[in-house]
Amino acid sequence: MSEWTESLLSLEKLDRSSPELWPEAIPGVTEYAARNSLNNISRNVAEQIRVLDAEDMKLLNYYRTLSKDSLLQELRKLHDLAYKLGLEESKEMTRGRFLNILPSGRRK
């Protein structure tokens, strides 16, 4: 290294040990990141798998055996079904509002 480059080199260690020197830009982000790290997510997935019943495992194994194209086709079917259910729910909510079955949301 040249003398000029060495003069620019800093051996100071910057860490977040002092919250007064290095405050979080958004309070709570550090805790949120620690809670939702990849390690925690993989543990949560493992816990969820333990909760699955026999029918869920059967369906999971079925999806696992599908080819890429078949899996995409199943995914499209599920997407279409979810969309249709959303439209149905929207119609029923509108019908309920017109028939005054559901509260208006405004409190009197």
N, C-alpha and C positions, 0 to 999 in steps of 0.2 A: 504494500500500500504506500501511496505517496504521503508526504508530510501533510499536504492539504487535506486528503481524505481522512487521515488519522486525527486531524484537528476537529473534524466534524463528527467523529465517532463518540458516542456517549455510552458509557457502561452503566448508566443509571437504570435500575429496575423499576418499571412502572407496574404496579398492581392495584387492585381495587380493595386493598385492606383498609383503607381509610375512606369511609363514606363522605366525609367532609371534603376531601380532596377530589374524589371521583364520584359525584352523586349519580344515581341512575337517571337516565333521561326520562324514563317512564317508571314511576314507582311500582314495584311489584313484579317487574319483568324478570328479574333474576330468579325469584321463587317460582314463577310460572315456567320458565325455561327448565329449571331443575325438575319440576314435577312432570313436565311433558317431554322429557328427553327420550331418545330412542330406547334406552334401557328400561325406563318405566313403561313405555308403550308395549314393549315385547313382554314384560311381566304381566301387564293388563290383559294382553291377548291370551297368554298362557292361562291366566285365571278364568277368562271367559270360556276357553275351550273346556275347562273342567266342569263348567256349569251346563254344557250342552247335553240334551237328552238323546235318546237313541234315534229319534226321528231327525233331529238336527244333524247328527253324525252321518246318517244315511244320505241326507241331502248334500252334505259337505263332500262325502265320498263320491256321490254322483257327479257333482261339479268338477271334482278333481280328475275324473276319468274322461271328461269331454276334451275334444280337440279344441284348438284355438278358435276355429271358425264356429264350431258348435257352441262354445262358451259365449262368443260374441252374439250369436243368434239368441241364446237364452237371456243374455243381458238385455238385448233389444226388446224381447218379450216382456221382461220385468219392467223395463222403462216404459213401454207402451201401457202396461197394466197400471203402473203408478200414475201415469198421465190421465188415463181414463177415470181412475178412482178420484183423482183431484178434480176433474171436471164434474163428476157426479156429486162430490161433496160440495162444490161451489153452487151447483144447482139447488141442492137440498138446503144449503144455508140461505140462499136467496129466497127460496120458497118459505122457509121458516120466518124470515124477516117480513115477507109480505103478509103472511098469516098471523103475524104478531105472536108467534110461538116462542121466539127467542127474545130475551131482553134487548133493548136498543143499545145498551152500553152506556147511555147517559143516565146518571142517577138523579132522581128528582127529590 
